[in-house]
């Protein structure tokens, strides 16, 4: 396994774990345990950012910026829902 595959695997694992922690926290009835899951969720998001930055700085994870008009449309759509 090369470095790019390793970083991709780590990033995908963190994304999956964040989804799990989110579910566990939202379904948890014990406040202390819920807080633990929320702390793990925050930590996972931080790790995801670090992994993304490491991948992007090497040119392994490329994103295309959204057009300003499209961002405005999506923002209005979600604001109307709330």
matplotlib code that plots the C-alpha trace (Angstrom):
import matplotlib.pyplot as plt

x = [0.0, 1.5, 1.1, -1.8, -3.8, -2.9, -4.2, -7.3, -8.0, -7.5, -9.8, -12.5, -12.2, -12.5, -15.6, -17.3, -16.4, -17.8, -21.1, -21.2, -20.4, -23.1, -25.6, -24.5, -24.7, -28.1, -29.5, -27.8, -29.8, -26.9, -25.6, -22.0, -21.8, -23.4, -20.8, -18.1, -19.4, -19.7, -16.0, -15.0, -17.0, -15.2, -11.9, -12.8, -13.6, -10.3, -8.5, -10.5, -9.4, -5.7, -5.9, -7.7, -5.1, -2.2, -3.8, -4.7, -1.2, 0.2, -2.4, -4.2, -7.5, -8.8, -12.0, -13.6, -14.9, -18.6, -19.7, -20.9, -24.4, -24.9, -23.8, -26.4, -29.1, -28.4, -28.2, -31.6, -33.1, -31.9, -32.9, -36.4, -36.6, -35.7]
y = [0.0, 3.4, 6.7, 7.9, 4.7, 4.8, 8.4, 7.7, 4.6, 6.7, 9.5, 7.0, 5.3, 8.6, 9.6, 6.3, 6.6, 10.2, 8.9, 6.2, 8.6, 11.0, 8.2, 7.0, 10.5, 11.2, 7.9, 8.0, 8.6, 8.8, 12.5, 11.6, 8.9, 11.3, 13.9, 11.3, 10.5, 14.2, 14.7, 11.7, 13.2, 16.6, 14.8, 12.8, 15.9, 17.5, 14.3, 14.4, 17.9, 17.0, 14.0, 16.0, 18.8, 16.2, 14.6, 17.9, 19.3, 16.3, 16.8, 13.5, 15.0, 17.7, 19.7, 22.1, 25.3, 25.9, 29.0, 31.8, 31.9, 28.2, 28.6, 31.3, 29.1, 26.2, 28.5, 30.0, 26.5, 25.4, 28.6, 28.2, 24.7, 26.0]
z = [0.0, -1.0, 0.8, -1.3, -0.6, 3.1, 3.4, 1.4, 3.6, 6.8, 5.5, 4.6, 7.9, 9.8, 7.7, 8.6, 12.3, 12.4, 11.0, 13.7, 16.5, 15.2, 15.3, 18.7, 20.2, 18.8, 20.1, 23.5, 26.6, 29.0, 29.1, 30.0, 27.3, 24.8, 25.6, 25.1, 21.6, 20.8, 21.8, 19.7, 16.8, 17.1, 17.3, 14.2, 12.3, 13.2, 12.1, 8.8, 8.1, 8.8, 6.5, 3.8, 4.0, 3.8, 0.7, -1.0, -0.4, -2.4, -5.2, -4.3, -3.3, -5.7, -5.4, -7.7, -6.2, -6.5, -8.5, -6.3, -7.8, -7.2, -3.6, -3.2, -4.7, -2.4, 0.7, -0.1, -0.6, 2.8, 4.5, 3.1, 4.6, 8.1]

ax = plt.figure().add_subplot(projection="3d")
ax.plot(x, y, z, "-o")
ax.set_aspect("equal")
plt.show()
